[in-house]
């Protein structure tokens, strides 16, 4: 009989290997579809003629739906025991209120980020947004070095330089194309600079929030569903406050669900459940796969934009996007000979990271994933 874990063990059997490969392919598909579809669908519904829905209300609805879903999942985890479910929530949210309050800051930033994404995608071509939004990898890396004292390999630093160069080339191309003002759906004007500022601020907030989230929650054993409930509480309240301050009068006049169509509900459902779905499958995806998924989603968004939005692809944009795609993939590679540490040190760091991942079940700051992807 073969020893456990040996060549004849279950872990090395053709069935197990084939199953793992299949899970990775499924994970890749889910990551690509969720990454590309959300951006494309938001762009599509924001440029359609007709009544334009309030983006702030969509952000609030996504938070509510996500929170309710996570509550149901926690209820299932408690095997339908209502008393145990209520006691668990009371203890985790009310009794341990300081732990809950820690999430107020990242929730505020995430709410701002979600609203800024709507502003950015409403004013930028989907492909341009997808490329520029990869700056979140750069901001996450910089904040990780500054706040968590993490080290990056030389290859990762090189990839960040290439990333910045690629994004800069795309912006030059857009300026040459006259991307200042362009007509949008419903006769509305799209302001390129407003979109650019929104996506840059969104990237900064994404990087800071992710790293801050990891910093304050080190050692936490709370489940991914509980963390999303806690984030959802603050996110809903802050989202309502933002809705009232930005569009309160218009919402009072036209109603909360003004402009909602089946397509708008589809966007909201994608935003609410897409991230949770990714949180489930992402545990089967390593950094290389996540980097490849991000790169591939840029290609998908660009190709789809050509057909859906009459996006014109030229050599300069292709060069900038190519640099970004290459940079994303290089950044996702494991530290090798180009790392600042030796191979032995890298292996030790990998073991340390694995242990840390077990301590931090709901934290990820690799820069590839959205804020709702809190890995369990």
Residue, then its C-alpha position, 0 to 999 in steps of 0.5 A: x500500500x502506498x504511503x499517504x501523500x506519496x505517488x500512489x496517494x489520493x493527492x497525486x492520483x490522476x483523478x485528483x490532479x485532473x480535478x484540481x486542474x478543472x477547478x483552476x480552469x473554472x476559477x479562471x473563467x469565473x474571475x475573467x467573466x466577473x472582472x470584465x462583465x461588471x465593467x462592460x455592463x455598467x458602461x452599457x447601462x450608463x450610456x443607454x438612452x432613457x431615464x438614468x438611474x442613480x448610481x448611489x442607489x445602486x451602490x446601496x442596493x448592492x450592499x443590502x443584497x450582499x449583506x442579506x446573502x451573507x446573513x443567510x449563509x451564516x444562518x445555514x452555517x448555524x444549521x438553521x438554529x435561529x437562537x444560535x444564529x442571533x447569539x452569534x451575530x450579537x456577540x460578533x457585532x454588538x459585544x465585540x463592538x470595537x472589532x466591528x468599529x474597526x471596519x468603519x474606515x475601510x467601509x467608508x473608503x470602499x463606499x467611496x470607491x464604488x461610487x467613484x467607479x460608476x463616475x469613472x465608467x460613465x465617463x471613460x471607455x470600458x477598455x480605457x477604464x479596465x487598463x487604467x484601473x490596474x493602477x490599483x496594483x501599484x497603489x496596493x504595492x506601495x501602501x504594503x511597503x509603507x504600512x506593512x513593511x513588505x518587500x517586493x522583488x526586483x521583478x515586481x518593481x520592474x513590473x510596476x514601472x511597466x504598469x505605470x508606463x503602460x497606463x501613461x501611454x494609454x492616457x496619451x493615446x486618449x488625449x490624442x484621440x480628443x478624449x475630453x468631451x464626448x456625447x453619452x447616452x440620453x444626450x449627456x456629456x462624458x468628461x474624460x478628465x472627470x473619469x480619469x480623476x475618479x479612477x485614479x482616486x478609486x485606485x488610491x482608495x482601493x490600495x489604502x483600504x486593502x492594506x489598512x484592512x489587512x493591518x487592523x485585522x491581523x490574527x482575526x478568525x472571523x469568517x468571510x461572511x461575517x466580515x461582509x456583514x460588518x462591512x455591509x452595515x457601515x456600507x449601507x449607512x454610509x451609502x445612504x448618507x452619500x445618496x442623500x447628500x449627492x442626489x437627495x432632492x432628485x431621489x425624493x422627487x423621482x424615487x429610489x428605484x428611478x431608472x431601474x430596468x432589468x439590465x440595471x438589476x443585472x448590474x447590481x446583482x453582478x456587483x453584489x453576488x459576483x464578488x461573493x462568488x469569486x470569494x468562493x472560487x478564488x481559494x483555488x486560484x494562485x496569484x499567477x492565475x489571478x494575474x492571468x485572469x486580470x490580463x485576459x479580462x483586459x483583452x475581453x473588455x477591449x474586444x467587447x468594447x469594439x463591438x458594443x461601444x464602437x471603440x477604436x483600437x489603435x497601435x498606441x493603445x495596444x502598446x500601452x495595454x500590452x505593457x499593462x497586461x505584461x506587467x500584471x502577469x510579471x507582478x503575479x509571478x512568485x519571487x525567484x532569482x531576481x528577488x531581493x532575498x535568496x531562494x531559501x529566503x523565498x521558500x521561507x517567506x512562502x511558508x510564512x505567507x501560507x501561515x499568515x493566510x491561515x491567520x488572516x482568512x478574510x484578507x487579500x491585498x494582492x491588488x487583483x481583486x475587488x473589495x468584496x473578494x475577502x478570501x476565506 
